[in-house]
Amino acid sequence: MTCDPLDFIDPNKATPEALLDALIHITHQLKHYSGWKERITSSLNTHLELGRIEAITDFDGFRFSFNPGRKSYDYPDSVTALEAQLMEAKEVAVSTGAAIARLGKPFWSVRELSTASTSH
């Protein structure tokens, strides 16, 4: 059973420090579980290769689907040259103000500092 940081704080009444502490806790949990997920999916890939599991499997109310990976391409030099020209044209459009800037959805990024310095 995992610990939900919001069990201990009300996000609408909590101090910024308490919310930051909760975010640190969640970030550490995500890193921890990411390693587990990678090892588990690697083992599932082995079972798939050996024919012990299907590429689409329903289990315990969930559907699991194997995805072979996103297809990418290596283009010939003539295409990459055109791409370089396009990138240059885009940079010119940005620098001259012809391109219109947009912002995506705002978000918080979290990364651990290499030196343990705290401001609270």
Backbone as JSON Lines, residues from 0, in Angstrom:
{"i":0,"aa":"M","n":[0.85,-1.18,0.0],"ca":[0.0,0.0,0.0],"c":[0.89,1.24,0.0]}
{"i":1,"aa":"T","n":[0.59,2.17,-0.89],"ca":[1.41,3.37,-0.98],"c":[0.83,4.48,-0.11]}
{"i":2,"aa":"C","n":[1.67,5.39,0.23],"ca":[1.3,6.52,1.06],"c":[0.91,7.67,0.14]}
{"i":3,"aa":"D","n":[-0.28,8.2,0.32],"ca":[-0.74,9.34,-0.46],"c":[-0.4,10.61,0.3]}
{"i":4,"aa":"P","n":[0.5,11.45,-0.23],"ca":[0.89,12.67,0.5],"c":[-0.29,13.57,0.79]}
{"i":5,"aa":"L","n":[-1.33,13.51,-0.05],"ca":[-2.48,14.38,0.18],"c":[-3.36,13.88,1.32]}
{"i":6,"aa":"D","n":[-3.08,12.67,1.85],"ca":[-3.77,12.21,3.05],"c":[-3.38,13.08,4.25]}
{"i":7,"aa":"F","n":[-2.21,13.7,4.19],"ca":[-1.67,14.45,5.31],"c":[-1.85,15.95,5.17]}
{"i":8,"aa":"I","n":[-2.16,16.42,3.97],"ca":[-2.31,17.86,3.77],"c":[-3.53,18.13,2.91]}
{"i":9,"aa":"D","n":[-4.13,19.27,3.13],"ca":[-5.22,19.74,2.28],"c":[-4.58,20.71,1.28]}
{"i":10,"aa":"P","n":[-4.56,20.34,-0.03],"ca":[-3.87,21.19,-1.0],"c":[-4.43,22.59,-1.09]}
{"i":11,"aa":"N","n":[-5.68,22.79,-0.65],"ca":[-6.27,24.13,-0.7],"c":[-5.88,24.99,0.5]}
{"i":12,"aa":"K","n":[-5.39,24.35,1.57],"ca":[-5.04,25.09,2.78],"c":[-3.56,24.97,3.13]}
{"i":13,"aa":"A","n":[-2.84,24.11,2.44],"ca":[-1.45,23.83,2.8],"c":[-0.54,25.0,2.44]}
{"i":14,"aa":"T","n":[0.55,25.07,3.16],"ca":[1.57,26.08,2.86],"c":[2.3,25.68,1.59]}
{"i":15,"aa":"P","n":[2.94,26.62,0.92],"ca":[3.75,26.26,-0.25],"c":[4.81,25.22,0.09]}
{"i":16,"aa":"E","n":[5.41,25.32,1.3],"ca":[6.44,24.37,1.7],"c":[5.89,22.95,1.81]}
{"i":17,"aa":"A","n":[4.68,22.82,2.37],"ca":[4.07,21.49,2.49],"c":[3.76,20.91,1.12]}
{"i":18,"aa":"L","n":[3.3,21.75,0.2],"ca":[3.03,21.28,-1.16],"c":[4.32,20.88,-1.87]}
{"i":19,"aa":"L","n":[5.39,21.67,-1.66],"ca":[6.68,21.31,-2.27],"c":[7.2,20.0,-1.7]}
{"i":20,"aa":"D","n":[7.05,19.82,-0.37],"ca":[7.46,18.55,0.25],"c":[6.68,17.38,-0.35]}
{"i":21,"aa":"A","n":[5.37,17.56,-0.54],"ca":[4.55,16.51,-1.14],"c":[5.01,16.21,-2.56]}
{"i":22,"aa":"L","n":[5.35,17.25,-3.31],"ca":[5.82,17.06,-4.69],"c":[7.16,16.33,-4.73]}
{"i":23,"aa":"I","n":[8.04,16.63,-3.78],"ca":[9.31,15.9,-3.67],"c":[9.03,14.42,-3.42]}
{"i":24,"aa":"H","n":[8.13,14.13,-2.49],"ca":[7.78,12.75,-2.15],"c":[7.26,12.01,-3.39]}
{"i":25,"aa":"I","n":[6.34,12.62,-4.11],"ca":[5.77,12.01,-5.3],"c":[6.84,11.8,-6.37]}
{"i":26,"aa":"T","n":[7.73,12.77,-6.54],"ca":[8.8,12.65,-7.54],"c":[9.7,11.46,-7.23]}
{"i":27,"aa":"H","n":[10.04,11.27,-5.96],"ca":[10.86,10.12,-5.57],"c":[10.11,8.81,-5.82]}
{"i":28,"aa":"Q","n":[8.81,8.79,-5.52],"ca":[8.02,7.58,-5.78],"c":[7.99,7.26,-7.28]}
{"i":29,"aa":"L","n":[7.8,8.28,-8.11],"ca":[7.76,8.06,-9.56],"c":[9.07,7.48,-10.08]}
{"i":30,"aa":"K","n":[10.2,8.0,-9.59],"ca":[11.5,7.47,-10.0],"c":[11.63,6.0,-9.58]}
{"i":31,"aa":"H","n":[11.21,5.71,-8.35],"ca":[11.29,4.35,-7.82],"c":[10.45,3.4,-8.66]}
{"i":32,"aa":"Y","n":[9.2,3.76,-8.91],"ca":[8.31,2.9,-9.67],"c":[8.68,2.82,-11.14]}
{"i":33,"aa":"S","n":[9.31,3.84,-11.67],"ca":[9.75,3.82,-13.06],"c":[10.77,2.71,-13.28]}
{"i":34,"aa":"G","n":[11.68,2.52,-12.33],"ca":[12.66,1.44,-12.42],"c":[11.98,0.08,-12.36]}
{"i":35,"aa":"W","n":[11.01,-0.05,-11.48],"ca":[10.26,-1.31,-11.4],"c":[9.54,-1.58,-12.7]}
{"i":36,"aa":"K","n":[8.87,-0.55,-13.23],"ca":[8.09,-0.71,-14.46],"c":[8.98,-1.16,-15.61]}
{"i":37,"aa":"E","n":[10.17,-0.59,-15.71],"ca":[11.09,-0.96,-16.78],"c":[11.5,-2.43,-16.68]}
{"i":38,"aa":"R","n":[11.81,-2.89,-15.46],"ca":[12.2,-4.29,-15.28],"c":[11.03,-5.24,-15.55]}
{"i":39,"aa":"I","n":[9.84,-4.85,-15.11],"ca":[8.66,-5.7,-15.32],"c":[8.32,-5.79,-16.8]}
{"i":40,"aa":"T","n":[8.31,-4.65,-17.5],"ca":[7.98,-4.69,-18.93],"c":[9.04,-5.42,-19.73]}
{"i":41,"aa":"S","n":[10.28,-5.36,-19.3],"ca":[11.33,-6.13,-19.96],"c":[11.06,-7.63,-19.83]}
{"i":42,"aa":"S","n":[10.65,-8.05,-18.63],"ca":[10.31,-9.46,-18.43],"c":[9.08,-9.86,-19.24]}
{"i":43,"aa":"L","n":[8.09,-8.96,-19.33],"ca":[6.92,-9.24,-20.15],"c":[7.31,-9.39,-21.63]}
{"i":44,"aa":"N","n":[8.26,-8.57,-22.08],"ca":[8.74,-8.68,-23.47],"c":[9.33,-10.07,-23.73]}
{"i":45,"aa":"T","n":[10.06,-10.59,-22.75],"ca":[10.62,-11.94,-22.88],"c":[9.5,-12.97,-22.98]}
{"i":46,"aa":"H","n":[8.49,-12.85,-22.13],"ca":[7.36,-13.78,-22.2],"c":[6.63,-13.67,-23.54]}
{"i":47,"aa":"L","n":[6.52,-12.46,-24.08],"ca":[5.88,-12.27,-25.38],"c":[6.7,-12.97,-26.47]}
{"i":48,"aa":"E","n":[8.02,-12.78,-26.45],"ca":[8.89,-13.43,-27.44],"c":[8.8,-14.95,-27.36]}
{"i":49,"aa":"L","n":[8.61,-15.48,-26.16],"ca":[8.53,-16.93,-25.98],"c":[7.11,-17.47,-26.2]}
{"i":50,"aa":"G","n":[6.15,-16.58,-26.52],"ca":[4.79,-17.01,-26.8],"c":[3.97,-17.33,-25.57]}
{"i":51,"aa":"R","n":[4.41,-16.89,-24.4],"ca":[3.69,-17.17,-23.14],"c":[2.6,-16.16,-22.84]}
{"i":52,"aa":"I","n":[2.56,-15.07,-23.6],"ca":[1.56,-14.02,-23.41],"c":[1.26,-13.42,-24.78]}
{"i":53,"aa":"E","n":[0.02,-13.0,-24.99],"ca":[-0.37,-12.38,-26.25],"c":[-0.04,-10.89,-26.23]}
{"i":54,"aa":"A","n":[0.05,-10.29,-27.41],"ca":[0.36,-8.86,-27.52],"c":[-0.76,-7.99,-26.95]}
{"i":55,"aa":"I","n":[-1.98,-8.5,-26.95],"ca":[-3.09,-7.81,-26.3],"c":[-3.68,-8.79,-25.29]}
{"i":56,"aa":"T","n":[-3.61,-8.42,-24.02],"ca":[-4.0,-9.32,-22.94],"c":[-4.91,-8.59,-21.97]}
{"i":57,"aa":"D","n":[-6.05,-9.2,-21.66],"ca":[-6.92,-8.67,-20.62],"c":[-6.61,-9.42,-19.33]}
{"i":58,"aa":"F","n":[-6.42,-8.67,-18.24],"ca":[-6.08,-9.28,-16.96],"c":[-6.61,-8.41,-15.84]}
{"i":59,"aa":"D","n":[-7.37,-8.98,-14.96],"ca":[-7.83,-8.33,-13.74],"c":[-8.49,-6.97,-13.99]}
{"i":60,"aa":"G","n":[-9.3,-6.89,-15.05],"ca":[-10.01,-5.65,-15.35],"c":[-9.2,-4.62,-16.12]}
{"i":61,"aa":"F","n":[-8.01,-4.99,-16.59],"ca":[-7.16,-4.09,-17.37],"c":[-6.85,-4.72,-18.71]}
{"i":62,"aa":"R","n":[-6.67,-3.9,-19.73],"ca":[-6.2,-4.38,-21.03],"c":[-4.76,-3.91,-21.2]}
{"i":63,"aa":"F","n":[-3.89,-4.86,-21.48],"ca":[-2.47,-4.59,-21.71],"c":[-2.2,-4.79,-23.19]}
{"i":64,"aa":"S","n":[-1.55,-3.82,-23.82],"ca":[-1.25,-3.91,-25.24],"c":[0.24,-3.66,-25.46]}
{"i":65,"aa":"F","n":[0.88,-4.6,-26.16],"ca":[2.3,-4.42,-26.5],"c":[2.37,-3.49,-27.71]}
{"i":66,"aa":"N","n":[3.23,-2.51,-27.62],"ca":[3.48,-1.58,-28.73],"c":[4.93,-1.74,-29.14]}
{"i":67,"aa":"P","n":[5.19,-2.07,-30.39],"ca":[6.56,-2.36,-30.82],"c":[7.49,-1.16,-30.85]}
{"i":68,"aa":"G","n":[6.98,0.02,-30.63],"ca":[7.81,1.22,-30.65],"c":[7.4,2.13,-31.79]}
{"i":69,"aa":"R","n":[7.73,3.37,-31.65],"ca":[7.4,4.36,-32.66],"c":[8.34,4.21,-33.85]}
{"i":70,"aa":"K","n":[7.77,4.23,-35.01],"ca":[8.58,4.11,-36.23],"c":[9.27,5.45,-36.51]}
{"i":71,"aa":"S","n":[10.52,5.38,-36.84],"ca":[11.25,6.58,-37.24],"c":[11.99,6.27,-38.53]}
{"i":72,"aa":"Y","n":[12.48,7.3,-39.16],"ca":[13.12,7.14,-40.47],"c":[14.47,7.84,-40.5]}
{"i":73,"aa":"D","n":[15.38,7.26,-41.25],"ca":[16.64,7.92,-41.59],"c":[16.48,8.39,-43.03]}
{"i":74,"aa":"Y","n":[16.56,9.7,-43.21],"ca":[16.29,10.28,-44.52],"c":[17.57,10.46,-45.32]}
{"i":75,"aa":"P","n":[17.46,10.48,-46.65],"ca":[18.63,10.74,-47.48],"c":[19.09,12.19,-47.31]}
{"i":76,"aa":"D","n":[20.33,12.45,-47.7],"ca":[20.92,13.78,-47.55],"c":[20.08,14.88,-48.2]}
{"i":77,"aa":"S","n":[19.45,14.59,-49.33],"ca":[18.65,15.61,-50.01],"c":[17.49,16.08,-49.13]}
{"i":78,"aa":"V","n":[16.89,15.18,-48.38],"ca":[15.78,15.53,-47.49],"c":[16.3,16.28,-46.27]}
{"i":79,"aa":"T","n":[17.4,15.84,-45.69],"ca":[17.93,16.53,-44.51],"c":[18.41,17.94,-44.87]}
{"i":80,"aa":"A","n":[18.87,18.13,-46.1],"ca":[19.26,19.47,-46.54],"c":[18.03,20.38,-46.61]}
{"i":81,"aa":"L","n":[16.92,19.86,-47.12],"ca":[15.68,20.64,-47.15],"c":[15.2,20.96,-45.73]}
{"i":82,"aa":"E","n":[15.36,19.99,-44.83],"ca":[14.98,20.2,-43.43],"c":[15.81,21.31,-42.81]}
{"i":83,"aa":"A","n":[17.1,21.35,-43.12],"ca":[17.97,22.4,-42.6],"c":[17.54,23.76,-43.13]}
{"i":84,"aa":"Q","n":[17.14,23.82,-44.39],"ca":[16.66,25.07,-44.98],"c":[15.37,25.52,-44.28]}
{"i":85,"aa":"L","n":[14.49,24.57,-44.01],"ca":[13.24,24.89,-43.33],"c":[13.52,25.42,-41.92]}
{"i":86,"aa":"M","n":[14.43,24.78,-41.19],"ca":[14.77,25.24,-39.84],"c":[15.32,26.66,-39.88]}
{"i":87,"aa":"E","n":[16.15,26.95,-40.86],"ca":[16.71,28.29,-41.0],"c":[15.59,29.29,-41.28]}
{"i":88,"aa":"A","n":[14.64,28.92,-42.16],"ca":[13.52,29.8,-42.47],"c":[12.66,30.04,-41.22]}
{"i":89,"aa":"K","n":[12.48,29.02,-40.41],"ca":[11.72,29.18,-39.17],"c":[12.42,30.13,-38.22]}
{"i":90,"aa":"E","n":[13.75,30.02,-38.1],"ca":[14.51,30.91,-37.22],"c":[14.38,32.36,-37.68]}
{"i":91,"aa":"V","n":[14.42,32.56,-39.0],"ca":[14.26,33.91,-39.54],"c":[12.87,34.44,-39.21]}
{"i":92,"aa":"A","n":[11.85,33.59,-39.36],"ca":[10.48,34.01,-39.07],"c":[10.34,34.4,-37.6]}
{"i":93,"aa":"V","n":[10.98,33.67,-36.71],"ca":[10.92,34.0,-35.28],"c":[11.64,35.32,-35.03]}
{"i":94,"aa":"S","n":[12.84,35.49,-35.58],"ca":[13.63,36.68,-35.31],"c":[13.02,37.95,-35.92]}
{"i":95,"aa":"T","n":[12.26,37.82,-37.0],"ca":[11.64,38.99,-37.62],"c":[10.23,39.26,-37.08]}
{"i":96,"aa":"G","n":[9.72,38.36,-36.24],"ca":[8.4,38.54,-35.68],"c":[7.28,38.01,-36.57]}
{"i":97,"aa":"A","n":[7.63,37.33,-37.66],"ca":[6.61,36.79,-38.57],"c":[5.93,35.55,-37.95]}
{"i":98,"aa":"A","n":[6.63,34.86,-37.09],"ca":[6.07,33.68,-36.43],"c":[5.35,34.12,-35.16]}
{"i":99,"aa":"I","n":[4.23,33.48,-34.88],"ca":[3.45,33.82,-33.69],"c":[3.76,32.79,-32.6]}
{"i":100,"aa":"A","n":[4.18,33.28,-31.44],"ca":[4.54,32.4,-30.32],"c":[3.29,31.96,-29.57]}
{"i":101,"aa":"R","n":[3.31,30.71,-29.09],"ca":[2.24,30.16,-28.26],"c":[2.88,29.49,-27.06]}
{"i":102,"aa":"L","n":[2.18,29.46,-25.97],"ca":[2.63,28.72,-24.79],"c":[1.73,27.51,-24.59]}
{"i":103,"aa":"G","n":[2.33,26.4,-24.2],"ca":[1.57,25.2,-23.87],"c":[0.99,25.31,-22.47]}
{"i":104,"aa":"K","n":[0.5,24.19,-21.99],"ca":[-0.08,24.14,-20.64],"c":[1.03,24.36,-19.61]}
{"i":105,"aa":"P","n":[0.8,25.25,-18.63],"ca":[1.84,25.49,-17.62],"c":[2.02,24.26,-16.73]}
{"i":106,"aa":"F","n":[3.23,24.07,-16.24],"ca":[3.54,22.92,-15.39],"c":[4.72,23.25,-14.5]}
{"i":107,"aa":"W","n":[4.89,22.45,-13.47],"ca":[6.04,22.55,-12.57],"c":[7.0,21.43,-12.92]}
{"i":108,"aa":"S","n":[8.26,21.75,-13.03],"ca":[9.26,20.68,-13.18],"c":[9.94,20.5,-11.83]}
{"i":109,"aa":"V","n":[10.36,19.28,-11.58],"ca":[10.98,18.96,-10.29],"c":[12.27,18.2,-10.58]}
{"i":110,"aa":"R","n":[13.37,18.68,-10.07],"ca":[14.62,17.95,-10.2],"c":[15.41,18.15,-8.92]}
{"i":111,"aa":"E","n":[16.08,17.1,-8.56],"ca":[16.86,17.14,-7.32],"c":[18.15,17.91,-7.58]}
{"i":112,"aa":"L","n":[18.5,18.82,-6.66],"ca":[19.73,19.58,-6.79],"c":[20.91,18.69,-6.42]}
{"i":113,"aa":"S","n":[22.05,18.93,-7.09],"ca":[23.21,18.1,-6.78],"c":[23.76,18.39,-5.4]}
{"i":114,"aa":"T","n":[23.63,19.62,-4.95],"ca":[24.06,19.94,-3.58],"c":[22.81,20.08,-2.73]}
{"i":115,"aa":"A","n":[22.85,19.56,-1.54],"ca":[21.69,19.57,-0.67],"c":[21.54,20.93,-0.02]}
{"i":116,"aa":"S","n":[20.93,21.87,-0.74],"ca":[20.67,23.18,-0.15],"c":[19.16,23.37,-0.06]}
{"i":117,"aa":"T","n":[18.73,23.85,1.05],"ca":[17.29,24.08,1.24],"c":[17.06,25.52,1.6]}
{"i":118,"aa":"S","n":[15.91,26.01,1.21],"ca":[15.58,27.4,1.51],"c":[14.44,27.52,2.5]}
{"i":119,"aa":"H","n":[14.06,26.41,3.13],"ca":[12.98,26.51,4.13],"c":[13.38,25.86,5.42]}
